[in-house]
Amino acid sequence: MKPTTAAVVFLYVIICVSGLSTTDKTKQNDDIADIKNRLGHLEQMIGQLVTGNSSSDVLKFSVSTSRNEHVSFSAYKNHIQSLLNKRHIIKFEQTILNLGNHYHPEDGIFIAPVSGVYLFHWTMINHGDHAHTNILVGGKVMSTTTTSVVSNYNSGSALVIVHVQKGQHVWIQTCCGTGHEVFGNTLGLDSYFQSTFSGTLLFPVS
């Protein structure tokens, strides 16, 4: 920040604080409200000066994007499950990455720690019949995928970018019929393929 700008900001703060000199309670409350309002304008002005952005939302934007919240996970199934009925939540029991521990392998559910735009990707692999799966955010279906035959195995993947509110649950479940099969495998073994579920916070949105 330039020296002249810093001087203006300092003078502005002094003017705001000087409003607290009165001993009248009612007047003090009015002055405090006025100072809060002035400080709000001051924060916006500083944000505009620092970023060069004249938008009235610049401070809100800078606060949102400066959060040091890293949210990413990558999970996989470690065993095969068969004869799954409709609306069965698929548990991806093992994690390769789980920053913040917001994905819960014990029940297959991710819980958003902050409101924001998230990217999710999942791959289902099985053998034999097709497997139809949905991704749900807060109980609402956001996308669907169906496995298709690749050699002797079936595979299906999907990617979705969605706005998720803080505290909402995200999970993968079967749909459209019964008898679904989902492959899983321990890392390092090549006897079967793995079904996976991954997600990451792209940026927070208030």
Backbone as JSON, one array per atom type, in Angstrom:
{
  "sequence": "MKPTTAAVVFLYVIICVSGLSTTDKTKQNDDIADIKNRLGHLEQMIGQLVTGNSSSDVLKFSVSTSRNEHVSFSAYKNHIQSLLNKRHIIKFEQTILNLGNHYHPEDGIFIAPVSGVYLFHWTMINHGDHAHTNILVGGKVMSTTTTSVVSNYNSGSALVIVHVQKGQHVWIQTCCGTGHEVFGNTLGLDSYFQSTFSGTLLFPVS",
  "N": [[0.86, -1.17, 0.0], [0.59, 2.26, -0.8], [2.39, 5.04, 0.77], [0.87, 7.4, 1.0], [-1.72, 6.42, 0.77], [-1.83, 4.75, 3.02], [-1.65, 6.68, 5.0], [-4.05, 8.06, 4.68], [-5.87, 6.02, 5.31], [-5.15, 5.55, 8.0], [-5.81, 8.03, 9.17], [-8.54, 7.99, 8.73], [-9.35, 5.88, 10.39], [-8.71, 6.99, 12.9], [-10.55, 9.07, 13.0], [-12.9, 7.62, 13.1], [-12.64, 6.22, 15.55], [-12.6, 8.32, 17.34], [-15.18, 8.98, 17.77], [-16.08, 7.67, 19.98], [-15.79, 9.08, 22.29], [-17.77, 10.27, 23.81], [-19.84, 10.24, 26.78], [-22.45, 9.61, 27.0], [-24.81, 7.03, 27.04], [-26.78, 6.26, 25.08], [-25.96, 7.83, 22.96], [-23.44, 6.74, 22.63], [-24.02, 4.13, 21.73], [-25.21, 4.72, 19.29], [-23.03, 5.91, 18.08], [-21.25, 3.74, 17.96], [-22.58, 2.03, 16.17], [-22.45, 3.66, 13.94], [-19.69, 3.78, 13.6], [-19.12, 1.09, 13.0], [-20.38, 0.93, 10.56], [-18.85, 2.77, 9.11], [-16.35, 1.49, 9.25], [-16.93, -0.75, 7.77], [-17.18, 0.36, 5.21], [-14.58, 1.26, 5.04], [-13.11, -1.16, 5.03], [-13.98, -2.18, 2.61], [-12.94, -0.23, 0.89], [-10.18, -0.55, 1.32], [-9.89, -3.15, 0.38], [-10.47, -2.73, -2.32], [-8.36, -1.04, -3.02], [-6.14, -2.68, -2.58], [-6.54, -4.89, -4.27], [-7.17, -3.76, -6.7], [-9.62, -4.0, -7.77], [-12.74, -2.72, -8.48], [-15.18, -3.59, -7.66], [-18.07, -3.78, -5.54], [-18.21, -6.01, -4.02], [-15.7, -6.83, -3.45], [-14.25, -7.18, -1.03], [-15.65, -9.2, 0.29], [-15.29, -11.21, -1.58], [-12.48, -11.54, -1.48], [-12.1, -12.42, 1.12], [-13.45, -14.86, 1.07], [-11.98, -16.37, -0.78], [-9.57, -16.57, 0.45], [-9.59, -18.4, 2.44], [-8.09, -20.92, 4.35], [-8.78, -23.62, 3.81], [-8.49, -26.83, 3.03], [-9.88, -29.25, 1.14], [-10.22, -32.4, 0.1], [-10.69, -35.68, -1.22], [-10.03, -39.13, -1.91], [-11.25, -42.2, -2.55], [-11.68, -45.82, -2.38], [-13.22, -49.01, -3.14], [-12.59, -51.92, -1.25], [-13.36, -54.52, -1.49], [-15.52, -56.95, -3.09], [-18.99, -56.39, -3.64], [-22.16, -57.85, -3.89], [-25.48, -58.43, -5.28], [-26.87, -56.09, -4.59], [-29.48, -53.98, -3.59], [-31.89, -51.52, -4.86], [-31.19, -48.08, -4.21], [-29.09, -48.49, -2.43], [-26.53, -47.4, -0.42], [-23.26, -46.98, -1.44], [-20.32, -48.05, -0.01], [-17.12, -46.83, 0.05], [-14.46, -48.16, 1.19], [-11.74, -47.66, 1.76], [-9.25, -45.08, 1.89], [-7.19, -43.07, -0.16], [-6.49, -40.48, -0.06], [-7.55, -38.0, 2.21], [-8.14, -35.2, 3.02], [-8.73, -33.23, 5.77], [-10.53, -35.05, 6.68], [-13.24, -35.31, 5.91], [-14.62, -37.04, 4.36], [-16.3, -40.04, 5.05], [-15.43, -43.18, 5.45], [-16.65, -45.3, 6.75], [-19.38, -45.18, 6.33], [-19.63, -44.3, 3.75], [-20.13, -41.64, 3.13], [-19.71, -38.22, 2.31], [-19.27, -35.18, 4.01], [-19.86, -31.86, 3.63], [-17.61, -29.39, 4.65], [-17.6, -26.65, 4.29], [-19.6, -24.23, 2.54], [-19.66, -24.31, -0.97], [-18.3, -24.67, -4.33], [-17.98, -27.8, -5.61], [-16.16, -30.56, -6.99], [-16.92, -33.79, -8.07], [-16.16, -37.2, -8.7], [-16.8, -40.46, -9.87], [-16.25, -43.97, -10.35], [-17.55, -47.0, -11.44], [-17.16, -50.49, -11.39], [-17.82, -53.75, -12.59], [-18.84, -57.19, -13.15], [-20.62, -58.9, -15.54], [-23.96, -58.24, -15.2], [-25.42, -54.95, -15.79], [-24.64, -52.03, -13.8], [-26.29, -49.5, -12.17], [-25.88, -46.24, -11.02], [-26.26, -43.4, -8.8], [-25.28, -40.04, -7.91], [-25.81, -38.28, -4.99], [-26.7, -35.2, -3.49], [-27.34, -33.79, -0.52], [-29.58, -35.44, -0.44], [-30.69, -35.19, -2.94], [-30.74, -36.23, -6.31], [-28.01, -35.76, -8.44], [-26.55, -36.62, -10.6], [-26.18, -39.41, -12.89], [-24.9, -42.65, -13.68], [-24.18, -45.46, -15.78], [-22.87, -48.73, -15.99], [-21.05, -50.04, -18.75], [-20.27, -52.62, -21.14], [-16.93, -53.59, -21.2], [-14.65, -55.43, -22.67], [-14.5, -58.32, -20.78], [-15.53, -57.15, -18.61], [-17.56, -54.68, -16.91], [-17.82, -51.14, -17.01], [-18.26, -47.86, -15.74], [-18.27, -44.34, -15.57], [-18.54, -41.05, -14.09], [-18.61, -37.47, -13.88], [-19.17, -34.61, -11.95], [-19.89, -31.19, -11.29], [-20.85, -29.28, -8.66], [-22.84, -27.09, -6.56], [-22.52, -27.12, -3.18], [-23.97, -26.97, 0.0], [-22.8, -25.99, 3.26], [-22.44, -28.65, 5.52], [-24.1, -30.38, 4.12], [-24.76, -33.71, 2.91], [-23.04, -35.98, 0.8], [-23.18, -38.66, -1.44], [-22.8, -41.91, -3.06], [-25.11, -44.04, -4.64], [-26.94, -47.06, -5.48], [-29.27, -47.49, -8.19], [-32.35, -47.89, -10.07], [-33.31, -50.7, -10.32], [-32.42, -54.07, -9.16], [-30.02, -56.35, -7.63], [-27.41, -55.46, -8.09], [-23.88, -55.39, -8.7], [-20.73, -54.58, -7.37], [-17.37, -54.0, -7.91], [-14.42, -54.38, -5.92], [-11.11, -53.98, -4.52], [-7.96, -54.8, -3.03], [-5.23, -52.57, -2.8], [-2.54, -53.05, -5.07], [-3.08, -55.65, -5.81], [-3.96, -57.54, -8.68], [-6.14, -59.02, -9.41], [-8.77, -58.19, -9.46], [-10.62, -55.26, -10.51], [-10.91, -51.83, -9.32], [-13.54, -49.94, -7.81], [-14.16, -46.5, -7.52], [-14.33, -43.35, -5.7], [-14.2, -39.91, -5.64], [-13.51, -36.53, -4.57], [-13.34, -32.91, -4.47], [-12.91, -29.64, -3.12], [-13.46, -26.91, -5.09], [-13.71, -24.07, -4.93], [-14.64, -21.93, -2.2], [-17.96, -20.72, -1.52], [-19.98, -18.28, -0.2]],
  "CA": [[0.0, 0.0, 0.0], [1.39, 3.46, -0.88], [2.4, 5.81, 2.01], [-0.27, 8.33, 1.03], [-2.92, 5.62, 1.03], [-1.76, 4.32, 4.42], [-1.94, 7.85, 5.83], [-5.5, 8.3, 4.58], [-6.53, 4.96, 6.06], [-4.9, 5.78, 9.42], [-6.61, 9.19, 9.56], [-9.94, 7.56, 8.72], [-9.56, 5.09, 11.6], [-8.68, 7.91, 14.03], [-11.83, 9.79, 13.0], [-13.93, 6.67, 13.54], [-12.48, 5.91, 16.97], [-12.86, 9.52, 18.14], [-16.61, 9.05, 18.03], [-16.4, 6.97, 21.23], [-15.4, 9.91, 23.43], [-18.93, 10.7, 24.58], [-20.22, 9.39, 27.91], [-23.88, 9.31, 26.91], [-24.99, 5.64, 26.61], [-27.51, 6.2, 23.82], [-25.09, 8.4, 21.93], [-22.36, 5.77, 22.4], [-24.54, 3.05, 20.89], [-25.36, 5.27, 17.93], [-21.68, 6.1, 17.53], [-20.69, 2.42, 17.65], [-23.21, 1.58, 14.92], [-21.91, 4.48, 12.86], [-18.3, 3.37, 13.39], [-19.16, -0.19, 12.3], [-20.73, 1.22, 9.17], [-17.67, 3.4, 8.5], [-15.32, 0.47, 9.1], [-17.34, -1.59, 6.65], [-16.77, 1.08, 4.0], [-13.12, 1.29, 5.03], [-12.65, -2.48, 4.59], [-14.23, -2.28, 1.17], [-12.0, 0.65, 0.22], [-8.87, -1.19, 1.36], [-9.94, -4.28, -0.55], [-10.39, -2.22, -3.69], [-7.01, -0.51, -3.23], [-5.17, -3.78, -2.61], [-6.77, -5.79, -5.41], [-7.41, -3.05, -7.94], [-10.96, -4.36, -8.22], [-13.68, -1.7, -8.02], [-16.45, -4.2, -7.31], [-18.49, -3.58, -4.15], [-18.1, -7.3, -3.34], [-14.3, -7.25, -3.49], [-13.79, -7.67, 0.27], [-16.3, -10.5, 0.49], [-14.63, -12.16, -2.48], [-11.12, -11.82, -1.02], [-12.19, -13.22, 2.34], [-13.88, -16.21, 0.72], [-10.96, -17.11, -1.5], [-8.34, -16.69, 1.22], [-9.74, -19.42, 3.46], [-7.06, -21.96, 4.27], [-9.52, -24.86, 4.0], [-8.17, -27.78, 1.97], [-10.84, -30.35, 1.21], [-10.11, -33.34, -1.02], [-10.62, -37.08, -0.82], [-10.02, -40.15, -2.95], [-11.55, -43.46, -1.85], [-11.94, -46.96, -3.24], [-13.74, -50.21, -2.5], [-11.54, -52.93, -1.07], [-13.89, -55.87, -1.69], [-16.69, -57.03, -3.98], [-20.33, -56.51, -3.08], [-23.1, -58.35, -4.89], [-26.91, -58.48, -4.97], [-27.27, -54.85, -3.93], [-30.8, -53.49, -4.0], [-32.02, -50.12, -5.23], [-30.92, -47.09, -3.16], [-28.07, -48.96, -1.49], [-25.38, -46.5, -0.39], [-22.03, -47.73, -1.66], [-19.23, -47.66, 0.88], [-15.76, -46.95, -0.46], [-13.95, -48.37, 2.54], [-10.36, -47.24, 1.96], [-8.93, -43.77, 1.32], [-5.81, -42.74, -0.55], [-6.35, -39.1, 0.41], [-8.77, -37.55, 2.9], [-7.75, -33.96, 3.69], [-9.78, -32.74, 6.64], [-11.34, -36.19, 7.15], [-14.66, -35.01, 5.71], [-15.23, -38.25, 3.8], [-16.42, -41.05, 6.11], [-15.43, -44.5, 4.8], [-17.5, -46.27, 7.45], [-20.73, -45.17, 5.75], [-19.57, -43.87, 2.35], [-20.72, -40.3, 3.0], [-18.89, -37.02, 2.44], [-20.0, -34.07, 4.61], [-19.18, -30.62, 3.23], [-17.26, -28.54, 5.8], [-17.92, -25.26, 3.93], [-20.39, -24.07, 1.33], [-18.79, -24.01, -2.09], [-18.43, -25.43, -5.57], [-17.21, -29.03, -5.47], [-16.09, -31.5, -8.11], [-16.97, -35.19, -7.66], [-16.0, -38.19, -9.78], [-16.85, -41.85, -9.41], [-16.15, -45.04, -11.35], [-18.08, -48.28, -10.98], [-16.72, -51.63, -12.21], [-18.37, -55.04, -12.18], [-18.78, -58.24, -14.15], [-21.95, -59.46, -15.77], [-25.06, -57.32, -15.44], [-25.13, -53.53, -15.63], [-24.85, -51.41, -12.49], [-26.73, -48.11, -12.33], [-25.61, -45.52, -9.78], [-26.5, -41.97, -8.71], [-24.65, -39.25, -6.87], [-26.81, -37.45, -4.32], [-26.25, -34.09, -2.66], [-28.45, -33.43, 0.33], [-30.73, -36.28, -0.76], [-31.18, -34.92, -4.31], [-29.91, -36.83, -7.36], [-27.34, -34.75, -9.26], [-26.07, -37.23, -11.84], [-26.35, -40.86, -12.96], [-24.06, -43.35, -14.65], [-24.46, -46.89, -15.96], [-21.72, -49.45, -16.51], [-21.19, -50.64, -20.07], [-19.34, -53.74, -21.28], [-15.59, -53.39, -21.72], [-14.09, -56.78, -22.64], [-15.33, -59.17, -19.93], [-15.93, -56.37, -17.44], [-18.36, -53.49, -17.15], [-17.25, -49.95, -16.38], [-18.98, -46.62, -15.95], [-17.75, -43.22, -14.78], [-19.23, -39.76, -14.25], [-18.02, -36.34, -13.19], [-20.16, -33.56, -11.76], [-19.49, -30.01, -10.53], [-22.09, -28.84, -8.03], [-22.79, -26.21, -5.4], [-22.89, -27.87, -1.99], [-24.06, -26.15, 1.2], [-22.11, -26.5, 4.44], [-23.18, -29.65, 6.27], [-24.84, -31.32, 3.27], [-24.15, -35.02, 2.7], [-22.87, -36.4, -0.6], [-22.87, -40.09, -1.49], [-23.12, -42.68, -4.26], [-26.01, -45.15, -4.34], [-27.48, -47.79, -6.62], [-30.61, -47.09, -8.6], [-32.89, -48.52, -11.29], [-33.31, -52.16, -10.33], [-31.82, -54.8, -8.04], [-28.99, -57.32, -7.99], [-26.2, -54.79, -8.53], [-22.58, -55.87, -8.24], [-19.7, -53.55, -7.4], [-16.06, -54.57, -7.66], [-13.44, -53.72, -5.09], [-9.87, -54.72, -4.51], [-6.88, -54.24, -2.23], [-4.17, -51.99, -3.63], [-1.41, -53.92, -5.37], [-3.54, -56.92, -6.36], [-4.51, -57.31, -10.02], [-7.17, -60.0, -9.72], [-10.0, -57.46, -9.75], [-10.48, -53.81, -10.62], [-11.46, -51.08, -8.2], [-14.51, -48.86, -7.96], [-13.59, -45.36, -6.8], [-15.14, -42.15, -5.46], [-13.29, -38.82, -5.29], [-14.1, -35.2, -4.56], [-12.49, -31.82, -4.03], [-13.48, -28.29, -3.08], [-12.83, -26.03, -6.08], [-13.61, -22.8, -4.24], [-15.76, -21.7, -1.28], [-18.96, -19.72, -1.87], [-20.79, -18.02, 0.99]],
  "C": [[0.9, 1.23, 0.0], [1.33, 4.24, 0.43], [1.22, 6.75, 2.12], [-1.56, 7.61, 1.34], [-2.97, 5.19, 2.48], [-2.11, 5.47, 5.35], [-3.43, 8.15, 5.84], [-6.26, 7.3, 5.41], [-6.37, 5.19, 7.57], [-5.75, 6.94, 9.94], [-8.08, 8.82, 9.66], [-10.27, 6.77, 9.98], [-9.6, 5.98, 12.83], [-10.01, 8.66, 14.14], [-12.94, 8.89, 13.51], [-13.86, 6.46, 15.03], [-12.82, 7.1, 17.84], [-14.33, 9.67, 18.49], [-17.01, 8.39, 19.32], [-16.15, 7.82, 22.47], [-16.58, 10.32, 24.3], [-19.24, 9.73, 25.71], [-21.69, 9.03, 27.9], [-24.08, 7.93, 26.32], [-25.66, 5.55, 25.24], [-26.64, 6.7, 22.68], [-23.95, 7.44, 21.61], [-22.82, 4.65, 21.48], [-24.7, 3.51, 19.45], [-24.01, 5.43, 17.27], [-21.04, 4.78, 17.13], [-21.26, 1.9, 16.35], [-22.66, 2.34, 13.73], [-20.48, 4.08, 12.53], [-18.23, 2.04, 12.64], [-19.45, 0.01, 10.83], [-19.54, 1.82, 8.43], [-16.56, 2.38, 8.26], [-15.64, -0.48, 7.95], [-16.93, -0.96, 5.33], [-15.25, 1.12, 3.87], [-12.55, -0.04, 4.54], [-12.83, -2.64, 3.09], [-13.23, -1.45, 0.39], [-10.6, 0.03, 0.18], [-8.81, -2.36, 0.39], [-9.81, -3.84, -1.99], [-8.99, -1.71, -4.01], [-6.0, -1.63, -3.4], [-5.3, -4.6, -3.88], [-6.89, -5.07, -6.74], [-8.77, -3.34, -8.53], [-11.95, -3.36, -7.63], [-15.02, -2.27, -7.61], [-16.78, -3.98, -5.84], [-18.36, -4.86, -3.34], [-16.65, -7.74, -3.19], [-13.83, -7.8, -2.15], [-14.37, -9.04, 0.55], [-15.62, -11.56, -0.35], [-13.26, -12.54, -1.94], [-11.13, -12.66, 0.24], [-12.53, -14.66, 2.01], [-12.74, -17.01, 0.11], [-9.69, -17.28, -0.69], [-8.45, -17.74, 2.32], [-8.7, -20.53, 3.27], [-7.7, -23.32, 4.54], [-9.24, -25.76, 2.8], [-9.07, -29.0, 2.13], [-10.72, -31.19, -0.05], [-10.1, -34.76, -0.46], [-10.62, -37.97, -2.06], [-10.16, -41.5, -2.26], [-11.82, -44.57, -2.85], [-12.54, -48.11, -2.43], [-12.63, -51.25, -2.38], [-12.07, -54.35, -1.15], [-15.13, -55.81, -2.58], [-17.97, -57.11, -3.17], [-21.28, -56.9, -4.2], [-24.53, -58.29, -4.36], [-27.37, -57.25, -4.18], [-28.61, -54.37, -4.48], [-30.76, -52.02, -4.36], [-31.83, -49.24, -4.0], [-29.97, -47.61, -2.07], [-26.88, -48.0, -1.56], [-24.1, -47.31, -0.47], [-20.92, -47.18, -0.77], [-17.89, -47.9, 0.18], [-14.87, -46.95, 0.77], [-12.55, -47.84, 2.81], [-10.12, -45.89, 1.28], [-7.45, -43.68, 0.97], [-5.48, -41.34, -0.04], [-7.66, -38.71, 1.08], [-8.43, -36.3, 3.72], [-8.93, -33.4, 4.49], [-10.67, -33.82, 7.21], [-12.84, -35.93, 7.03], [-15.39, -36.13, 4.96], [-15.18, -39.34, 4.88], [-16.53, -42.44, 5.49], [-16.34, -45.52, 5.48], [-18.93, -46.29, 6.92], [-20.78, -44.66, 4.32], [-20.07, -42.46, 2.1], [-19.66, -39.22, 3.2], [-19.77, -35.91, 3.0], [-19.23, -32.78, 4.33], [-18.88, -29.74, 4.44], [-17.55, -27.06, 5.56], [-18.81, -25.28, 2.7], [-19.45, -23.7, 0.18], [-19.12, -24.83, -3.31], [-17.45, -26.6, -5.49], [-17.22, -29.82, -6.78], [-16.06, -32.92, -7.53], [-16.84, -36.09, -8.9], [-16.1, -39.58, -9.18], [-16.82, -42.8, -10.6], [-16.65, -46.34, -10.73], [-17.62, -49.37, -11.95], [-17.36, -52.9, -11.67], [-18.23, -56.04, -13.33], [-20.19, -58.8, -14.32], [-22.95, -58.38, -16.08], [-24.61, -55.87, -15.24], [-25.35, -53.08, -14.19], [-25.17, -49.94, -12.72], [-26.54, -47.39, -11.0], [-25.91, -44.02, -9.93], [-25.52, -41.34, -7.74], [-25.72, -38.33, -6.3], [-26.14, -36.39, -3.46], [-27.44, -33.63, -1.83], [-29.73, -34.19, 0.02], [-31.28, -36.09, -2.15], [-30.2, -35.5, -5.33], [-29.33, -35.73, -8.25], [-26.83, -35.32, -10.58], [-26.2, -38.75, -11.73], [-25.36, -41.44, -13.96], [-24.43, -44.83, -14.66], [-23.22, -47.57, -16.52], [-22.05, -50.03, -17.88], [-20.07, -51.65, -20.26], [-18.02, -53.29, -21.89], [-14.87, -54.73, -21.57], [-15.03, -57.67, -21.82], [-15.87, -58.43, -18.71], [-16.78, -55.18, -17.86], [-17.75, -52.31, -16.4], [-18.11, -48.73, -16.71], [-18.46, -45.54, -15.03], [-18.59, -41.98, -15.04], [-18.5, -38.71, -13.43], [-19.08, -35.26, -13.11], [-19.55, -32.44, -10.93], [-20.76, -29.38, -9.98], [-21.82, -27.88, -6.87], [-23.33, -26.99, -4.21], [-22.91, -26.93, -0.79], [-23.3, -26.81, 2.35], [-23.0, -27.48, 5.2], [-23.98, -30.63, 5.43], [-24.04, -32.61, 3.06], [-24.13, -35.34, 1.21], [-22.51, -37.87, -0.6], [-23.26, -40.69, -2.84], [-24.05, -43.82, -3.86], [-26.49, -45.81, -5.62], [-28.87, -47.27, -6.95], [-31.1, -48.03, -9.71], [-32.75, -50.05, -11.29], [-32.63, -52.76, -9.11], [-30.7, -55.7, -8.56], [-27.7, -56.69, -8.48], [-24.95, -55.42, -7.92], [-21.56, -54.76, -8.4], [-18.36, -54.18, -7.04], [-15.24, -53.7, -6.71], [-12.21, -54.58, -4.99], [-8.87, -54.03, -3.6], [-5.8, -53.7, -3.16], [-3.03, -52.98, -3.84], [-1.8, -55.28, -5.92], [-4.23, -56.67, -7.7], [-5.6, -58.31, -10.39], [-8.51, -59.36, -10.06], [-9.7, -55.97, -9.85], [-11.16, -53.12, -9.44], [-12.53, -50.08, -8.65], [-14.06, -47.73, -7.05], [-14.58, -44.2, -6.68], [-14.19, -41.06, -4.96], [-14.03, -37.49, -5.31], [-13.12, -34.16, -4.07], [-13.26, -30.51, -4.03], [-12.74, -27.42, -4.09], [-12.65, -24.63, -5.51], [-14.82, -22.59, -3.35], [-16.69, -20.6, -1.81], [-19.86, -19.52, -0.67], [-22.27, -18.03, 0.65]]
}
